[in-house]
Amino acid sequence: MLRIEVRDARAGRVVISFNIPWALAGLMLNALPDEEKETLRAKGYDVDKILREVQTGKGTILEIVDAKEGKVIKIWID
């Protein structure tokens, strides 16, 4: 399962949580247009690299902490 969670660090609660079967998640990420992948890459998120890392193991793939907004975004496989 691909798990995505957005947590409000200030309130200490989960705001959004997704659990997606990996096969479906892989299809969605592979279907992103190249322009979107480039936009994400410019922001420091390489979708192709994330896909490669996911296919080689389990655990936390990406964790983004936005101190200004008090949000934590975590993506992991289990």
N, CA, C and O atoms as a DFTB+ gen file, in Angstrom:
312 C
 N C O
     1  1       0.843      -1.189       0.000
     2  2       0.000       0.000       0.000
     3  2       0.885       1.247       0.000
     4  3       1.895       1.322       0.699
     5  1       0.472       2.208      -0.799
     6  2       1.089       3.528      -0.766
     7  2       0.257       4.344       0.213
     8  3      -0.963       4.440       0.080
     9  1       0.921       4.918       1.179
    10  2       0.205       5.687       2.202
    11  2       0.670       7.141       2.145
    12  3       1.866       7.428       2.097
    13  1      -0.298       8.043       2.152
    14  2      -0.024       9.475       2.117
    15  2      -0.799      10.093       3.275
    16  3      -1.991       9.843       3.454
    17  1      -0.097      10.899       4.049
    18  2      -0.735      11.499       5.215
    19  2      -0.311      12.958       5.322
    20  3       0.864      13.292       5.177
    21  1      -1.288      13.816       5.579
    22  2      -1.019      15.218       5.875
    23  2      -1.440      15.432       7.319
    24  3      -2.585      15.188       7.700
    25  1      -0.485      15.893       8.107
    26  2      -0.730      16.069       9.535
    27  2      -0.596      17.544       9.891
    28  3       0.313      18.228       9.421
    29  1      -1.505      18.020      10.720
    30  2      -1.413      19.366      11.280
    31  2      -0.546      19.245      12.527
    32  3      -1.006      18.779      13.569
    33  1       0.710      19.667      12.416
    34  2       1.661      19.507      13.518
    35  2       1.261      20.329      14.739
    36  3       1.518      19.933      15.876
    37  1       0.640      21.456      14.500
    38  2       0.245      22.321      15.626
    39  2      -0.872      21.684      16.449
    40  3      -0.850      21.728      17.679
    41  1      -1.850      21.090      15.759
    42  2      -2.987      20.472      16.445
    43  2      -2.713      19.010      16.798
    44  3      -3.423      18.419      17.612
    45  1      -1.669      18.426      16.176
    46  2      -1.332      17.032      16.454
    47  2      -2.364      16.046      15.924
    48  3      -2.617      15.011      16.542
    49  1      -2.960      16.369      14.776
    50  2      -3.965      15.460      14.219
    51  2      -3.767      15.300      12.715
    52  3      -3.173      16.151      12.053
    53  1      -4.275      14.196      12.199
    54  2      -4.223      13.928      10.763
    55  2      -5.330      14.715      10.075
    56  3      -6.489      14.661      10.487
    57  1      -4.968      15.449       9.021
    58  2      -5.930      16.231       8.256
    59  2      -6.446      15.416       7.074
    60  3      -7.646      15.389       6.804
    61  1      -5.521      14.747       6.369
    62  2      -5.862      13.921       5.213
    63  2      -5.043      12.648       5.267
    64  3      -3.861      12.677       5.609
    65  1      -5.672      11.529       4.929
    66  2      -4.962      10.251       4.886
    67  2      -5.479       9.446       3.699
    68  3      -6.686       9.252       3.548
    69  1      -4.546       8.974       2.848
    70  2      -4.883       8.130       1.705
    71  2      -4.143       6.813       1.822
    72  3      -2.971       6.786       2.197
    73  1      -4.809       5.738       1.508
    74  2      -4.182       4.419       1.413
    75  2      -4.561       3.869       0.043
    76  3      -5.724       3.567      -0.220
    77  1      -3.555       3.745      -0.828
    78  2      -3.802       3.368      -2.215
    79  2      -3.014       2.106      -2.544
    80  3      -1.823       2.040      -2.240
    81  1      -3.643       1.100      -3.158
    82  2      -2.873      -0.067      -3.589
    83  2      -1.732       0.385      -4.503
    84  3      -1.931       1.225      -5.380
    85  1      -0.542      -0.172      -4.296
    86  2       0.634       0.289      -5.020
    87  2       0.453       0.233      -6.540
    88  3       0.909       1.144      -7.230
    89  1      -0.191      -0.797      -7.082
    90  2      -0.374      -0.906      -8.528
    91  2      -1.115       0.312      -9.077
    92  3      -0.744       0.843     -10.124
    93  1      -2.152       0.755      -8.382
    94  2      -2.910       1.930      -8.811
    95  2      -2.081       3.198      -8.667
    96  3      -2.105       4.059      -9.546
    97  1      -1.361       3.314      -7.585
    98  2      -0.515       4.492      -7.361
    99  2       0.554       4.597      -8.449
   100  3       0.820       5.689      -8.952
   101  1       1.166       3.471      -8.812
   102  2       2.175       3.466      -9.855
   103  2       1.606       3.927     -11.188
   104  3       2.248       4.686     -11.914
   105  1       0.402       3.470     -11.509
   106  2      -0.249       3.898     -12.742
   107  2      -0.496       5.404     -12.749
   108  3      -0.279       6.071     -13.760
   109  1      -0.950       5.931     -11.617
   110  2      -1.236       7.363     -11.527
   111  2       0.038       8.190     -11.686
   112  3       0.055       9.169     -12.432
   113  1       1.103       7.799     -10.987
   114  2       2.341       8.567     -11.071
   115  2       2.965       8.477     -12.458
   116  3       3.516       9.459     -12.953
   117  1       2.884       7.317     -13.083
   118  2       3.417       7.170     -14.435
   119  2       2.606       7.961     -15.457
   120  3       3.119       8.314     -16.518
   121  1       1.348       8.240     -15.144
   122  2       0.471       8.947     -16.076
   123  2       0.628      10.466     -16.011
   124  3       0.042      11.181     -16.824
   125  1       1.410      10.963     -15.055
   126  2       1.601      12.414     -14.974
   127  2       2.244      12.932     -16.250
   128  3       3.204      12.340     -16.743
   129  1       1.728      14.027     -16.790
   130  2       2.342      14.617     -17.988
   131  2       3.773      15.092     -17.676
   132  3       4.088      15.445     -16.540
   133  1       4.614      15.092     -18.692
   134  2       6.007      15.517     -18.506
   135  2       6.107      16.934     -17.953
   136  3       7.010      17.229     -17.171
   137  1       5.186      17.817     -18.353
   138  2       5.220      19.196     -17.848
   139  2       5.020      19.222     -16.332
   140  3       5.683      19.988     -15.632
   141  1       4.107      18.385     -15.823
   142  2       3.864      18.317     -14.386
   143  2       5.081      17.755     -13.658
   144  3       5.462      18.243     -12.594
   145  1       5.685      16.725     -14.243
   146  2       6.893      16.151     -13.640
   147  2       8.001      17.192     -13.570
   148  3       8.725      17.257     -12.576
   149  1       8.145      18.010     -14.613
   150  2       9.158      19.061     -14.620
   151  2       8.865      20.124     -13.564
   152  3       9.774      20.611     -12.892
   153  1       7.590      20.478     -13.425
   154  2       7.201      21.452     -12.405
   155  2       7.551      20.933     -11.018
   156  3       8.106      21.662     -10.196
   157  1       7.225      19.672     -10.762
   158  2       7.554      19.064      -9.467
   159  2       9.062      18.975      -9.272
   160  3       9.562      19.228      -8.176
   161  1       9.793      18.615     -10.330
   162  2      11.252      18.497     -10.250
   163  2      11.870      19.852      -9.915
   164  3      12.832      19.917      -9.149
   165  1      11.327      20.940     -10.484
   166  2      11.828      22.283     -10.211
   167  2      11.635      22.658      -8.741
   168  3      12.375      23.475      -8.193
   169  1      10.624      22.045      -8.113
   170  2      10.372      22.288      -6.686
   171  2      11.143      21.315      -5.800
   172  3      11.044      21.373      -4.574
   173  1      11.920      20.409      -6.430
   174  2      12.744      19.486      -5.667
   175  2      12.176      18.089      -5.506
   176  3      12.702      17.301      -4.721
   177  1      11.103      17.758      -6.238
   178  2      10.473      16.445      -6.119
   179  2      10.545      15.719      -7.455
   180  3       9.826      16.065      -8.392
   181  1      11.403      14.722      -7.545
   182  2      11.601      13.968      -8.783
   183  2      10.717      12.718      -8.752
   184  3      11.045      11.739      -8.082
   185  1       9.595      12.756      -9.478
   186  2       8.623      11.662      -9.479
   187  2       9.263      10.355      -9.944
   188  3       9.010       9.299      -9.364
   189  1      10.087      10.422     -10.986
   190  2      10.730       9.204     -11.494
   191  2      11.650       8.585     -10.444
   192  3      11.693       7.363     -10.296
   193  1      12.383       9.422      -9.720
   194  2      13.264       8.924      -8.643
   195  2      12.437       8.303      -7.524
   196  3      12.797       7.256      -6.987
   197  1      11.346       8.941      -7.182
   198  2      10.463       8.412      -6.132
   199  2       9.942       7.035      -6.542
   200  3       9.924       6.111      -5.728
   201  1       9.517       6.893      -7.800
   202  2       9.026       5.595      -8.284
   203  2      10.106       4.527      -8.187
   204  3       9.827       3.407      -7.761
   205  1      11.342       4.857      -8.579
   206  2      12.441       3.887      -8.494
   207  2      12.692       3.465      -7.045
   208  3      12.884       2.282      -6.764
   209  1      12.691       4.427      -6.138
   210  2      12.938       4.126      -4.729
   211  2      11.830       3.259      -4.138
   212  3      12.096       2.349      -3.352
   213  1      10.611       3.542      -4.513
   214  2       9.473       2.776      -4.009
   215  2       9.567       1.323      -4.456
   216  3       9.262       0.415      -3.684
   217  1       9.982       1.102      -5.683
   218  2      10.032      -0.249      -6.224
   219  2      11.141      -1.081      -5.589
   220  3      11.128      -2.307      -5.706
   221  1      12.094      -0.446      -4.922
   222  2      13.218      -1.190      -4.339
   223  2      13.056      -1.473      -2.848
   224  3      13.882      -2.186      -2.277
   225  1      12.041      -0.951      -2.209
   226  2      11.923      -1.224      -0.784
   227  2      10.697      -0.605      -0.163
   228  3       9.859      -0.011      -0.842
   229  1      10.611      -0.755       1.137
   230  2       9.498      -0.211       1.900
   231  2      10.029       0.826       2.874
   232  3      11.233       0.914       3.112
   233  1       9.126       1.603       3.427
   234  2       9.501       2.611       4.402
   235  2       9.135       3.996       3.910
   236  3       8.426       4.152       2.916
   237  1       9.625       4.991       4.613
   238  2       9.328       6.374       4.277
   239  2      10.030       6.760       2.984
   240  3      11.233       6.551       2.829
   241  1       9.277       7.315       2.076
   242  2       9.811       7.754       0.791
   243  2      10.087       9.245       0.826
   244  3      11.123       9.711       0.353
   245  1       9.147       9.985       1.390
   246  2       9.225      11.433       1.347
   247  2       8.526      11.995       2.572
   248  3       7.442      11.550       2.952
   249  1       9.169      12.983       3.183
   250  2       8.539      13.686       4.296
   251  2       8.840      15.161       4.127
   252  3      10.002      15.564       4.055
   253  1       7.797      15.961       4.063
   254  2       7.926      17.399       3.864
   255  2       7.347      18.089       5.093
   256  3       6.213      17.819       5.491
   257  1       8.125      18.970       5.684
   258  2       7.672      19.724       6.841
   259  2       7.558      21.186       6.431
   260  3       8.536      21.804       6.011
   261  1       6.361      21.726       6.557
   262  2       6.115      23.139       6.252
   263  2       5.909      23.851       7.583
   264  3       4.796      23.904       8.106
   265  1       6.986      24.393       8.119
   266  2       6.930      25.028       9.438
   267  2       5.999      26.240       9.441
   268  3       5.328      26.513      10.436
   269  1       5.964      26.960       8.327
   270  2       5.117      28.154       8.236
   271  2       3.645      27.801       8.398
   272  3       2.917      28.476       9.125
   273  1       3.207      26.745       7.723
   274  2       1.806      26.325       7.775
   275  2       1.535      25.325       8.895
   276  3       0.379      25.056       9.221
   277  1       2.597      24.773       9.485
   278  2       2.417      23.789      10.545
   279  2       1.935      22.448      10.044
   280  3       1.255      21.721      10.769
   281  1       2.281      22.106       8.798
   282  2       1.837      20.857       8.183
   283  2       3.021      19.931       7.934
   284  3       4.133      20.384       7.662
   285  1       2.768      18.638       8.030
   286  2       3.744      17.609       7.699
   287  2       3.085      16.680       6.690
   288  3       2.000      16.154       6.942
   289  1       3.739      16.474       5.541
   290  2       3.261      15.548       4.526
   291  2       4.217      14.370       4.515
   292  3       5.428      14.544       4.380
   293  1       3.674      13.182       4.655
   294  2       4.505      11.981       4.688
   295  2       3.954      10.972       3.692
   296  3       2.751      10.715       3.643
   297  1       4.862      10.401       2.897
   298  2       4.500       9.367       1.928
   299  2       5.360       8.157       2.233
   300  3       6.581       8.270       2.342
   301  1       4.719       6.976       2.373
   302  2       5.477       5.765       2.662
   303  2       4.774       4.539       2.114
   304  3       3.602       4.584       1.742
   305  1       5.520       3.440       2.073
   306  2       5.014       2.156       1.588
   307  2       5.039       1.163       2.743
   308  3       5.984       1.123       3.532
   309  1       3.987       0.368       2.823
   310  2       4.033      -0.779       3.731
   311  2       3.110      -1.877       3.265
   312  3       3.019      -2.922       3.910
